[in-house]
C-alpha cells in the first residue's frame, strides 16, 4: 500500500524531509508512513494527493489510475459520514454489522456517520476494498458526482 508514497517522492526527486515539510509533520513520521510502520491519516493523505495531483485510490493501491482531475482542500466529516451511511444503507447493514466488519464499535460508526470524528484510513481502505468503491468518492474528492 505504501510503496507508492516512495515512488511518488522519488519520481519527483524529493527527500522525505521535503514532503514532511509540505504536509507539516516530522520527517520521522513521514518515514513511518512510507515504510508502512504507521498508517497515514486521511487528512494528510488528502494533502499529499493534492500536492502530487494524484488520487487517493492510486496512492493506496486501489487503482492504477494515477492522475486526478480534482482536489479537496479539506476533508468534510459530514460528507464522509453521509457517504458511509449511504453505503451501509445500500448494503442493508446496521451500524452493528458494519462495526463488526471493521472490528470496532457501533458508537465508532455512529461517530463517523454523525460527523463527530473522521474515519481512520485503515477502516476507509477496508470499506473500499470490500465494497469495491473509490476512496476518492467516499471522502467527496470527485467533482460532479
C-alpha positions in Angstrom: 0.0 0.0 0.0 2.8 2.5 0.8 5.1 1.6 -2.0 3.6 4.4 -4.0 4.4 7.0 -1.4 8.1 6.2 -2.0 7.6 6.0 -5.8 5.9 9.4 -6.0 8.5 11.0 -3.9 11.4 9.5 -5.9 9.7 10.3 -9.2 9.5 14.0 -8.1 13.2 13.9 -6.9 12.2 14.8 -3.4 13.5 13.9 0.0 11.4 12.7 2.9 12.1 16.0 4.7 10.7 17.9 1.7 7.4 16.1 1.8 7.2 16.2 5.5 7.5 20.0 5.3 4.7 20.2 2.7 2.4 18.2 5.0 3.5 19.9 8.2 4.9 16.8 10.0 8.3 15.5 11.1 10.5 13.6 8.7 10.4 10.6 11.1 6.6 10.5 10.9 6.6 10.6 7.1 9.3 7.8 7.1 7.0 5.6 9.2 4.2 6.1 6.6 6.4 5.4 3.7 7.8 2.2 5.2 4.4 1.1 6.4 5.0 1.0 10.2 2.3 3.6 10.7 -0.8 4.4 8.7 -1.1 7.8 7.1 -4.2 9.7 8.4 -6.8 10.6 5.8 -6.3 14.4 6.2 -2.6 14.0 5.4 -3.2 11.6 2.6 -5.5 14.2 1.1 -2.8 16.9 1.4 -0.3 14.6 -0.2 -2.6 13.7 -3.1 -3.4 17.3 -3.7 0.4 18.1 -3.8 1.1 15.3 -6.3 -2.2 15.7 -8.1 -3.0 12.0 -7.8 -5.9 10.1 -6.5 -6.2 8.5 -3.0 -7.1 5.3 -4.8 -3.7 5.4 -6.6 -1.7 6.0 -3.5 -3.4 3.2 -1.6 -3.2 0.8 -4.5 -6.9 0.6 -5.1 -6.4 1.8 -8.7 -3.7 2.2 -11.2 -5.2 5.4 -12.5 -2.6 7.9 -11.3 -3.6 11.4 -12.2 -6.7 13.1 -10.9 -8.8 16.0 -12.1 -9.9 17.1 -8.7 -8.7 18.0 -5.3 -10.2 18.9 -2.0 -8.5 21.3 0.3 -10.1 20.0 3.5 -12.0 16.8 4.1 -15.6 17.3 5.2 -16.6 14.9 8.0 -20.3 15.4 7.3 -19.9 14.5 3.6 -17.8 11.4 4.5 -20.3 10.4 7.3 -23.2 10.7 4.8 -21.3 8.6 2.3 -20.7 5.9 4.9 -24.3 5.9 5.9 -25.4 5.6 2.3 -23.0 2.7 1.8 -24.3 1.0 4.9 -27.9 1.5 3.8 -27.2 0.3 0.2 -25.9 -3.0 1.6 -28.7 -3.1 4.3 -26.1 -3.1 7.1 -26.8 -2.0 10.6 -24.2 0.1 12.4 -23.5 -3.1 14.4 -23.0 -5.1 11.2 -20.5 -2.5 9.8 -18.8 -2.2 13.2 -18.3 -6.0 13.3 -16.8 -6.0 9.8 -14.3 -3.3 10.8 -13.7 -4.8 14.2 -14.8 -1.7 16.0 -17.9 -0.5 17.9 -21.3 0.8 16.8 -20.5 4.1 18.6 -17.4 4.5 16.4 -19.5 4.0 13.3 -22.1 6.5 14.7 -19.3 9.0 15.3 -18.3 8.7 11.7 -21.8 9.0 10.3 -22.7 11.9 12.6 -19.5 13.8 11.7 -18.1 13.7 15.2 -14.9 12.0 14.1 -13.1 11.4 10.8 -12.9 7.8 9.7 -9.5 6.3 10.1 -7.6 5.4 6.9 -7.5 1.7 7.7 -11.3 1.5 8.0 -11.9 3.6 4.9 -9.5 1.3 3.0 -11.3 -1.8 4.2 -14.6 -0.4 3.1 -13.3 0.5 -0.3 -11.7 -3.0 -0.8 -14.7 -5.0 0.4 -17.4 -2.9 -1.4 -15.3 -2.1 -4.5 -15.7 1.7 -4.1 -13.4 4.6 -4.6 -11.8 6.2 -1.6 -11.9 9.5 -3.6 -15.7 9.0 -3.9 -16.1 8.1 -0.2 -14.4 11.2 1.0 -16.0 13.5 -1.6 -12.9 14.4 -3.7 -14.6 13.8 -7.1 -16.2 16.7 -8.8 -19.6 16.3 -10.4 -20.6 13.1 -8.7 
